[in-house]
Amino acid sequence: MLKYIFKFNPALCLLFCSGLLILSCSEDLLDINQDPNTSTQLALPNTLAFAQVSLVSNLLDEPNTNAGSFSRMWYTTAIRNYEQNQGTYSNSWVNLYSRPLANLQAILDGTEENESGYRGIARLLKAYTFSILVDLYGDVPYFEALNPEITFPGIDQGQDVYADLLLQIDLAIEEINASSEPIQGDMIYGGDRSKWIKMGNSLKLKMYAQTRKENSINSAQGFTQMLDSELITELADDFQLKYGSEQTPNQNRHPLHVNHYNQATAYWMDNWTMANLLNDGTVSAVTGERVSYRTVPDPRLRYYIFRQVPGDGGGSVVTCAGGGCPIGLIGNGYLGRDAGDPSAFSNEGALIATFGVYPVAGLVDTDDPKTVTAADGTGRGIFPMLTTFMIKFLHAEMALTSTVEGDPLALLQEGITLSMDKVREFGASEMPSISGSAYEISDEAIAAYIADVSRAYEEAENESERLNIIMTEYQLALWGNGIEAYNNFRRTGFPDFANTSPVMGNPPYPQRFIIPVSELETNPSLSDYSPDPFEPVFWSQP
């Protein structure tokens, strides 16, 4: 059993960006003190910075990779048929508890009375992390975890953890409001208290939306109350970590840029996603239905996906060889995989479609395909965890499905617009040459796309069809954040993959991650706990 002890080595990289001193580093730059018996003085800026970068780096590893595969963003060979096992999450499970969470707890336990700002920020980050752990695993050690005097923390029910997290967020906001000390080492908001308060309120709002089908929390009332609070309402308020551009001597680029811009590609793009960006009338070979309800291309396509080959790679790559695929070959250089596809081929990294400029800071597709290398793009990518467009999509969902007031269609339109603005702004920042070119996202293209989505929404015959449109548009906006897409699908059942692109082989769908066997076998407090990956988490049960 992992004993959660704070161990820290304050090695830190400083990056100057836009005239401001911003901490930007990969987890390799911030290491753990290997001797737990060595006394180290708590250095708040370094500890906060390490907690933030290690949190995002670990979420972007197994959790985001597999959640994105489950939600049809991309395809990974290891998890193509949802083949989880009790060793799948061994690294991320241990790392999340022993690195970001242990360091956040160290801040909570080690700050002085006049350092309440640090405590509030650490408490919000801890609440966010545990909310994600509950979303992914269902039940996790929480109340006894991170206590150095308890070696074997017991398991806690997800609904109990969520209930306490809502209280912890309130306490964190009180601490931040009461603080006056300068906050250093904040890689996310640069010590801006007002933005952390917006993040805390927005996190509560998201948790209320997440639990709208669960009876122990009055989600509609709570969501409505949070709408009157200070929320993330501008792009500058978005809760996200931005990576650096260094490759040597210390790699601090976005992990997906590192993995995909070197021909050691970790995974393919899922054909469902590319078909819903192309909107070219692709029909499912299995169901006979159109994969997309839209008729115009998504303006974000060139920013999301970069083609490395023209056409179909000279016939050297054919997805789903032998036919019978849900979607089949996308074509025109958009070489991806269908979920569950068992086929294998060589030299994948130099042929397949890969990430574009958003969110990994690669390249915008300008109809000039090439094999991407580490020299392409800046690598200054982001991991958007809680953003202004997410707030709008969640409000649209709640307005459609609950007593929360609001016009679902208008909120859907606002969510799409905010996503388009974010992607366009990011592309201009990381690839300035795109601004003013024929490949830049234009206002006209955005308007045409929103009009097309609105047409489909207005033609929908029932609430389920309308919810499918809201959640499909939400998923496309979430590009790069597979965790929230996985949450959304389990909560709503949409996007409607079953009708548009069923998984080959129709494997049972995983409703939660599996706590590692290394934890279950070494922690006697969990000896009677038998996680079932097909049992829904508490908030997905009506």
C-alpha positions as CSV (number, residue, x, y, z in Angstrom):
1,M,0.0,0.0,0.0
2,L,1.3,3.4,-0.9
3,K,2.0,5.6,2.1
4,Y,1.3,9.1,1.2
5,I,4.2,11.2,2.4
6,F,5.2,14.6,1.2
7,K,8.7,14.4,-0.4
8,F,9.9,17.4,-2.4
9,N,13.0,18.6,-4.2
10,P,12.6,22.3,-5.1
11,A,14.3,22.1,-8.5
12,L,12.3,24.4,-10.8
13,C,12.5,25.9,-14.3
14,L,11.5,29.5,-14.9
15,L,10.3,30.6,-18.3
16,F,9.8,34.2,-19.4
17,C,6.8,34.6,-21.6
18,S,5.1,37.7,-22.9
19,G,7.2,39.9,-20.5
20,L,5.8,38.1,-17.5
21,L,7.6,35.6,-15.2
22,I,5.7,32.4,-15.7
23,L,6.6,29.0,-14.3
24,S,6.5,26.4,-17.0
25,C,8.1,23.0,-16.7
26,S,7.6,19.4,-17.2
27,E,7.5,17.0,-14.3
28,D,11.1,15.9,-15.2
29,L,12.2,19.3,-13.9
30,L,10.6,18.8,-10.6
31,D,11.5,15.6,-8.8
32,I,10.6,13.8,-5.6
33,N,13.1,13.6,-2.8
34,Q,13.9,10.0,-2.6
35,D,14.7,10.0,1.1
36,P,11.5,10.3,3.2
37,N,13.6,10.7,6.3
38,T,15.3,13.9,5.0
39,S,13.8,17.0,6.4
40,T,12.9,19.7,3.8
41,Q,11.6,23.1,4.4
42,L,8.3,23.9,2.8
43,A,8.9,26.3,-0.1
44,L,5.4,27.4,-1.0
45,P,6.1,28.7,-4.6
46,N,8.0,25.6,-5.6
47,T,5.6,23.3,-3.9
48,L,2.6,24.9,-5.6
49,A,4.3,24.9,-9.0
50,F,5.2,21.2,-8.6
51,A,1.7,20.2,-7.6
52,Q,0.2,22.0,-10.6
53,V,2.5,20.6,-13.2
54,S,2.5,17.1,-11.8
55,L,-1.3,17.1,-11.6
56,V,-1.7,17.9,-15.3
57,S,1.2,15.7,-16.4
58,N,-0.3,12.7,-14.6
59,L,-3.8,13.4,-15.9
60,L,-2.5,13.7,-19.4
61,D,-1.0,10.2,-19.1
62,E,-3.2,7.1,-18.6
63,P,-6.3,8.9,-17.4
64,N,-6.8,11.2,-20.4
65,T,-5.4,8.8,-22.9
66,N,-7.8,6.0,-22.0
67,A,-10.8,8.3,-21.3
68,G,-10.3,9.9,-24.7
69,S,-10.2,6.4,-26.3
70,F,-13.4,5.4,-24.5
71,S,-15.1,8.6,-25.7
72,R,-14.0,8.1,-29.4
73,M,-11.6,11.1,-29.6
74,W,-8.7,8.8,-30.5
75,Y,-7.8,5.2,-30.8
76,T,-5.1,3.3,-28.9
77,T,-4.1,-0.2,-29.7
78,A,-3.8,-1.2,-26.0
79,I,-7.4,-0.1,-25.1
80,R,-9.1,-0.5,-28.5
81,N,-11.7,-2.9,-27.2
82,Y,-11.8,-1.3,-23.7
83,E,-9.4,-4.0,-22.3
84,Q,-8.8,-2.5,-18.9
85,N,-7.1,-4.7,-16.3
86,Q,-5.9,-4.3,-12.7
87,G,-2.6,-3.0,-13.8
88,T,-3.7,-0.5,-16.3
89,Y,-3.6,2.5,-13.9
90,S,-0.9,1.5,-11.5
91,N,1.4,4.4,-12.4
92,S,-1.2,7.2,-12.5
93,W,-2.9,6.0,-9.4
94,V,0.3,6.1,-7.3
95,N,1.6,9.2,-8.9
96,L,-1.6,11.3,-8.4
97,Y,-1.6,10.5,-4.7
98,S,2.1,10.7,-4.0
99,R,2.9,13.8,-6.1
100,P,0.2,16.5,-6.7
101,L,-2.0,15.5,-3.8
102,A,0.8,14.9,-1.3
103,N,2.2,18.3,-2.2
104,L,-1.1,20.1,-2.0
105,Q,-1.7,18.5,1.4
106,A,1.8,19.7,2.5
107,I,0.7,23.3,1.7
108,L,-2.6,22.8,3.6
109,D,-0.7,21.5,6.6
110,G,2.4,23.7,6.5
111,T,1.2,27.2,5.8
112,E,1.1,30.0,8.4
113,E,-2.0,31.8,9.5
114,N,-1.2,34.7,7.2
115,E,-0.8,32.5,4.1
116,S,-4.5,31.6,3.6
117,G,-4.2,32.4,-0.2
118,Y,-1.9,29.4,-0.7
119,R,-4.2,27.2,1.4
120,G,-7.2,28.2,-0.6
121,I,-5.6,27.5,-3.9
122,A,-4.2,24.2,-2.7
123,R,-7.7,23.3,-1.4
124,L,-9.3,24.0,-4.7
125,L,-6.7,22.0,-6.6
126,K,-7.2,19.1,-4.2
127,A,-10.9,19.3,-4.6
128,Y,-10.6,19.3,-8.4
129,T,-8.2,16.3,-8.3
130,F,-10.4,14.2,-6.0
131,S,-13.5,15.1,-8.1
132,I,-11.7,13.7,-11.1
133,L,-10.6,10.6,-9.2
134,V,-14.3,10.0,-8.1
135,D,-15.4,10.6,-11.7
136,L,-13.0,8.0,-13.0
137,Y,-12.9,5.4,-10.3
138,G,-16.2,5.9,-8.5
139,D,-15.0,5.1,-4.9
140,V,-11.5,6.2,-3.7
141,P,-9.6,6.6,-0.5
142,Y,-10.3,10.2,0.6
143,F,-11.0,11.0,4.2
144,E,-8.0,9.0,5.6
145,A,-5.8,9.5,2.6
146,L,-2.8,11.9,2.7
147,N,-2.6,11.5,6.5
148,P,1.0,10.3,7.3
149,E,-0.3,8.6,10.4
150,I,-2.6,6.3,8.5
151,T,-0.8,3.8,6.4
152,F,-3.9,2.0,5.1
153,P,-6.7,4.4,4.3
154,G,-10.1,3.0,3.7
155,I,-12.3,3.4,0.6
156,D,-14.9,6.1,0.6
157,Q,-18.1,6.2,-1.4
158,G,-18.1,8.7,-4.3
159,Q,-21.2,10.5,-3.2
160,D,-19.7,11.1,0.3
161,V,-16.5,12.5,-1.3
162,Y,-18.4,14.8,-3.6
163,A,-20.5,16.1,-0.7
164,D,-17.4,17.0,1.3
165,L,-15.7,18.5,-1.8
166,L,-18.5,21.0,-2.2
167,L,-17.9,22.1,1.4
168,Q,-14.1,22.3,0.8
169,I,-14.6,24.5,-2.2
170,D,-16.6,27.0,-0.1
171,L,-13.9,27.0,2.6
172,A,-11.2,27.5,-0.1
173,I,-13.0,30.5,-1.5
174,E,-13.3,32.0,2.1
175,E,-9.5,31.5,2.5
176,I,-8.7,33.2,-0.8
177,N,-11.1,36.1,0.0
178,A,-9.4,36.6,3.3
179,S,-5.9,36.5,2.0
180,S,-3.6,39.4,1.1
181,E,-0.1,37.8,0.7
182,P,1.4,37.7,-2.8
183,I,1.0,34.3,-4.4
184,Q,4.1,33.1,-6.2
185,G,4.7,29.8,-8.1
186,D,1.1,29.8,-9.6
187,M,1.6,28.4,-13.1
188,I,-2.2,28.6,-13.9
189,Y,-3.4,32.0,-12.9
190,G,-0.2,33.9,-11.9
191,G,-1.5,34.4,-8.3
192,D,-4.7,36.2,-9.5
193,R,-7.2,35.5,-6.6
194,S,-10.2,36.6,-8.5
195,K,-9.6,33.9,-11.2
196,W,-9.2,31.2,-8.5
197,I,-12.5,32.3,-7.0
198,K,-14.2,32.0,-10.5
199,M,-12.5,28.6,-10.8
200,G,-13.9,27.4,-7.5
201,N,-17.4,28.5,-8.3
202,S,-17.3,27.0,-11.7
203,L,-16.0,23.7,-10.3
204,K,-19.0,23.6,-8.0
205,L,-21.3,24.3,-10.9
206,K,-19.7,21.5,-12.9
207,M,-20.1,19.1,-10.0
208,Y,-23.8,20.0,-9.7
209,A,-24.3,19.3,-13.4
210,Q,-22.4,16.0,-13.0
211,T,-24.8,14.9,-10.3
212,R,-28.1,16.0,-11.9
213,K,-29.3,12.3,-12.0
214,E,-28.4,11.6,-8.4
215,N,-30.8,12.2,-5.6
216,S,-28.6,13.0,-2.6
217,I,-27.5,16.4,-4.0
218,N,-30.1,19.0,-5.1
219,S,-28.2,19.6,-8.3
220,A,-30.8,21.8,-10.1
221,Q,-31.0,24.2,-7.1
222,G,-27.3,24.2,-6.6
223,F,-26.6,24.8,-10.3
224,T,-29.1,27.7,-10.3
225,Q,-27.5,29.3,-7.3
226,M,-24.0,29.0,-8.8
227,L,-25.2,30.8,-12.0
228,D,-25.5,34.0,-9.8
229,S,-21.9,33.6,-8.6
230,E,-18.6,34.8,-10.2
231,L,-17.9,32.2,-12.9
232,I,-15.4,31.6,-15.6
233,T,-16.9,33.9,-18.3
234,E,-13.9,34.9,-20.4
235,L,-11.1,33.1,-22.2
236,A,-8.6,34.6,-19.8
237,D,-10.4,33.0,-16.9
238,D,-10.0,29.4,-18.2
239,F,-8.6,26.9,-15.8
240,Q,-5.7,25.4,-17.8
241,L,-2.0,24.7,-17.7
242,K,0.2,26.1,-20.5
243,Y,3.4,24.2,-21.4
244,G,6.7,25.6,-22.5
245,S,8.6,25.3,-25.8
246,E,12.0,23.9,-24.6
247,Q,13.2,20.5,-25.9
248,T,16.7,20.6,-24.4
249,P,18.2,20.4,-21.9
250,N,14.8,20.1,-20.1
251,Q,11.8,19.0,-22.0
252,N,8.7,21.1,-21.1
253,R,6.5,20.8,-24.2
254,H,3.0,19.5,-24.1
255,P,3.2,15.7,-23.7
256,L,1.0,15.1,-26.8
257,H,3.3,17.2,-28.9
258,V,6.3,15.3,-27.6
259,N,4.6,12.0,-28.3
260,H,3.1,12.8,-31.7
261,Y,5.6,15.1,-33.4
262,N,8.4,12.5,-33.5
263,Q,7.0,9.5,-35.4
264,A,6.6,7.6,-32.1
265,T,2.9,8.2,-32.3
266,A,1.0,7.0,-29.3
267,Y,-2.3,6.7,-31.0
268,W,-4.5,7.4,-34.0
269,M,-7.3,9.8,-34.5
270,D,-10.7,8.2,-34.2
271,N,-12.7,8.2,-37.5
272,W,-15.9,9.2,-35.7
273,T,-14.3,12.4,-34.6
274,M,-12.8,13.2,-38.0
275,A,-16.1,12.4,-39.7
276,N,-17.9,14.8,-37.4
277,L,-15.4,17.5,-38.3
278,L,-15.5,16.9,-42.0
279,N,-19.3,16.6,-42.2
280,D,-19.1,15.3,-45.8
281,G,-22.0,12.9,-45.7
282,T,-20.1,9.8,-44.4
283,V,-22.6,7.0,-43.8
284,S,-22.1,4.1,-41.3
285,A,-21.5,0.8,-43.1
286,V,-23.1,-0.9,-40.1
287,T,-26.2,1.1,-39.4
288,G,-26.7,2.9,-42.8
289,E,-27.1,6.2,-41.0
290,R,-25.1,9.4,-41.5
291,V,-22.3,9.7,-39.0
292,S,-22.9,13.5,-38.7
293,Y,-26.1,15.5,-38.6
294,R,-24.3,18.5,-40.1
295,T,-23.7,19.5,-43.7
296,V,-20.9,22.1,-43.5
297,P,-17.3,21.5,-42.3
298,D,-16.3,22.3,-38.8
299,P,-14.0,25.4,-38.9
300,R,-11.8,23.8,-36.2
301,L,-10.9,20.9,-38.4
302,R,-7.6,22.3,-39.6
303,Y,-6.7,23.4,-36.1
304,Y,-7.5,20.0,-34.6
305,I,-6.2,17.6,-37.2
306,F,-3.0,17.7,-39.3
307,R,-2.6,15.4,-42.3
308,Q,0.8,14.0,-42.9
309,V,0.1,12.5,-46.3
310,P,-2.0,13.6,-49.3
311,G,-4.9,11.4,-50.4
312,D,-4.7,8.0,-48.7
313,G,-1.0,7.5,-48.5
314,G,-0.7,5.9,-52.0
315,G,-2.8,3.0,-50.9
316,S,-0.2,1.9,-48.3
317,V,-2.6,2.3,-45.5
318,V,-6.2,1.1,-45.5
319,T,-8.1,1.2,-42.3
320,C,-10.3,-1.8,-41.4
321,A,-8.9,-4.0,-44.2
322,G,-11.5,-6.2,-45.7
323,G,-14.4,-3.8,-45.1
324,G,-17.3,-4.1,-42.7
325,C,-16.2,-1.0,-40.7
326,P,-18.6,1.3,-39.0
327,I,-17.2,4.3,-40.9
328,G,-14.4,2.9,-43.2
329,L,-11.6,5.0,-44.6
330,I,-12.2,8.7,-44.2
331,G,-10.0,9.5,-47.2
332,N,-8.3,12.7,-48.4
333,G,-5.3,12.1,-46.1
334,Y,-7.5,11.8,-42.9
335,L,-6.1,8.4,-42.0
336,G,-7.5,7.2,-38.7
337,R,-9.0,4.1,-37.0
338,D,-12.4,2.9,-36.2
339,A,-12.9,2.0,-32.6
340,G,-12.2,-1.7,-32.1
341,D,-10.3,-2.1,-35.3
342,P,-8.0,-5.1,-34.9
343,S,-5.9,-4.6,-38.0
344,A,-2.2,-3.6,-37.8
345,F,0.2,-2.0,-40.2
346,S,3.7,-0.6,-40.2
347,N,5.2,2.9,-40.3
348,E,2.1,4.4,-38.7
349,G,3.6,7.5,-37.3
350,A,4.6,9.0,-40.6
351,L,1.3,8.4,-42.3
352,I,-1.6,8.9,-40.0
353,A,-3.5,12.1,-39.3
354,T,-2.2,13.6,-36.0
355,F,-2.8,16.5,-33.7
356,G,-2.9,20.0,-35.2
357,V,-2.2,23.3,-33.5
358,Y,-4.9,23.0,-30.8
359,P,-4.4,22.1,-28.1
360,V,-0.8,20.7,-28.4
361,A,0.7,23.6,-30.3
362,G,1.5,21.7,-33.4
363,L,0.7,22.9,-36.9
364,V,-2.5,24.2,-38.7
365,D,-3.3,22.1,-41.7
366,T,-2.8,24.3,-44.8
367,D,-3.2,21.6,-47.4
368,D,0.5,21.0,-47.4
369,P,0.9,17.6,-45.8
370,K,4.3,16.6,-44.4
371,T,5.7,14.1,-41.9
372,V,5.8,16.2,-38.7
373,T,8.9,16.4,-36.5
374,A,9.8,17.9,-33.2
375,A,10.8,21.1,-35.0
376,D,7.2,21.7,-36.1
377,G,5.1,23.9,-33.9
378,T,6.0,25.4,-30.6
379,G,4.8,22.6,-28.2
380,R,3.4,25.4,-26.0
381,G,0.2,23.5,-25.7
382,I,-2.6,23.6,-23.0
383,F,-4.7,21.2,-21.1
384,P,-8.1,22.9,-20.7
385,M,-9.6,21.6,-17.5
386,L,-12.5,24.0,-16.9
387,T,-13.3,26.7,-19.4
388,T,-15.9,29.3,-20.3
389,F,-17.3,27.1,-23.2
390,M,-17.8,24.2,-20.8
391,I,-19.9,26.4,-18.5
392,K,-22.2,27.2,-21.5
393,F,-22.6,23.6,-22.6
394,L,-23.3,22.4,-19.1
395,H,-25.9,25.2,-18.7
396,A,-27.5,24.1,-22.0
397,E,-27.7,20.5,-20.8
398,M,-29.2,21.5,-17.5
399,A,-31.7,23.9,-19.1
400,L,-32.9,21.1,-21.4
401,T,-33.0,18.3,-18.8
402,S,-33.9,19.9,-15.5
403,T,-35.7,22.8,-13.9
404,V,-32.7,25.1,-14.5
405,E,-33.8,28.2,-16.5
406,G,-32.3,29.1,-19.8
407,D,-32.7,28.7,-23.6
408,P,-30.8,25.5,-24.5
409,L,-30.3,26.4,-28.1
410,A,-29.0,29.9,-27.3
411,L,-26.6,28.4,-24.7
412,L,-25.5,25.8,-27.2
413,Q,-24.8,28.5,-29.8
414,E,-22.8,30.5,-27.1
415,G,-20.8,27.4,-26.2
416,I,-19.8,26.7,-29.8
417,T,-18.9,30.4,-30.4
418,L,-16.7,30.4,-27.3
419,S,-14.9,27.2,-28.4
420,M,-14.3,28.6,-31.9
421,D,-12.9,31.8,-30.4
422,K,-10.6,29.9,-28.1
423,V,-9.3,27.7,-30.9
424,R,-8.8,30.6,-33.3
425,E,-7.0,32.7,-30.7
426,F,-4.8,29.9,-29.7
427,G,-3.9,29.1,-33.3
428,A,-3.0,32.8,-33.9
429,S,-0.8,32.7,-30.8
430,E,1.2,29.6,-31.6
431,M,1.2,29.8,-35.4
432,P,1.0,33.6,-36.2
433,S,1.3,33.0,-40.0
434,I,-2.2,31.6,-40.0
435,S,-3.7,35.0,-39.1
436,G,-5.3,36.6,-42.1
437,S,-4.7,33.6,-44.3
438,A,-7.3,31.5,-46.2
439,Y,-6.9,28.8,-43.5
440,E,-7.8,31.0,-40.5
441,I,-11.1,30.3,-38.9
442,S,-13.4,33.1,-40.2
443,D,-16.5,34.7,-38.7
444,E,-18.4,33.6,-41.8
445,A,-17.4,30.0,-41.3
446,I,-18.4,30.1,-37.7
447,A,-21.8,31.6,-38.5
448,A,-22.4,29.0,-41.2
449,Y,-21.5,26.2,-38.8
450,I,-23.7,27.5,-36.0
451,A,-26.6,27.9,-38.4
452,D,-26.2,24.3,-39.5
453,V,-26.2,23.0,-36.0
454,S,-29.2,25.2,-35.1
455,R,-31.1,23.8,-38.0
456,A,-30.4,20.3,-36.8
457,Y,-31.5,21.2,-33.3
458,E,-34.7,22.8,-34.4
459,E,-35.5,19.8,-36.6
460,A,-34.9,17.4,-33.7
461,E,-38.1,15.6,-32.8
462,N,-37.6,15.0,-29.1
463,E,-35.4,15.8,-26.1
464,S,-33.1,12.9,-26.7
465,E,-32.2,14.1,-30.2
466,R,-31.7,17.6,-28.9
467,L,-29.5,16.4,-26.0
468,N,-27.5,14.3,-28.5
469,I,-26.7,17.5,-30.4
470,I,-25.7,19.4,-27.3
471,M,-23.4,16.7,-26.1
472,T,-21.9,16.0,-29.5
473,E,-21.0,19.7,-29.9
474,Y,-19.7,19.7,-26.4
475,Q,-17.5,16.7,-27.2
476,L,-16.0,18.4,-30.3
477,A,-15.3,21.5,-28.3
478,L,-13.5,19.4,-25.6
479,W,-10.9,18.2,-28.1
480,G,-7.8,17.2,-26.1
481,N,-9.7,16.6,-22.8
482,G,-10.8,13.0,-22.9
483,I,-11.7,12.9,-19.2
484,E,-14.6,15.4,-19.5
485,A,-15.8,13.7,-22.7
486,Y,-15.8,10.3,-20.9
487,N,-17.8,11.9,-18.0
488,N,-20.3,13.4,-20.4
489,F,-21.0,10.1,-22.2
490,R,-21.5,8.2,-19.0
491,R,-23.8,10.9,-17.6
492,T,-25.9,11.4,-20.7
493,G,-25.4,8.5,-23.0
494,F,-24.4,10.9,-25.8
495,P,-23.0,11.3,-28.4
496,D,-25.0,8.5,-29.9
497,F,-22.2,6.3,-31.0
498,A,-24.4,3.2,-31.2
499,N,-26.4,4.5,-34.2
500,T,-23.6,6.4,-36.0
501,S,-20.5,4.4,-35.3
502,P,-20.7,1.3,-33.1
503,V,-17.5,-0.2,-31.8
504,M,-16.3,-3.2,-33.7
505,G,-17.0,-6.3,-31.8
506,N,-19.5,-4.5,-29.5
507,P,-17.5,-4.9,-26.3
508,P,-19.1,-4.0,-22.9
509,Y,-18.6,-0.3,-22.1
510,P,-16.3,0.5,-19.1
511,Q,-18.2,2.6,-16.6
512,R,-15.2,3.3,-14.4
513,F,-11.5,2.8,-14.1
514,I,-10.1,-0.1,-12.1
515,I,-8.2,0.5,-8.9
516,P,-4.8,-1.2,-9.4
517,V,-4.3,-4.7,-7.9
518,S,-1.1,-3.4,-6.3
519,E,-3.4,-1.2,-4.1
520,L,-6.0,-3.8,-3.4
521,E,-3.5,-6.5,-2.5
522,T,-1.3,-4.4,-0.2
523,N,-3.9,-2.4,1.6
524,P,-5.9,-4.5,4.1
525,S,-8.5,-1.8,4.4
526,L,-9.5,-2.6,0.8
527,S,-9.5,-6.4,1.2
528,D,-13.2,-6.6,0.9
529,Y,-13.5,-4.1,-2.0
530,S,-14.0,-5.6,-5.4
531,P,-14.3,-2.9,-8.1
532,D,-16.6,-3.7,-11.0
533,P,-15.5,-1.7,-14.1
534,F,-19.1,-2.1,-15.5
535,E,-20.9,-0.7,-12.5
536,P,-21.9,2.9,-13.1
537,V,-20.4,5.6,-10.8
538,F,-22.9,7.2,-8.3
539,W,-23.7,10.2,-10.4
540,S,-24.6,8.3,-13.6
541,Q,-27.4,6.3,-11.8
542,P,-30.9,7.8,-11.9
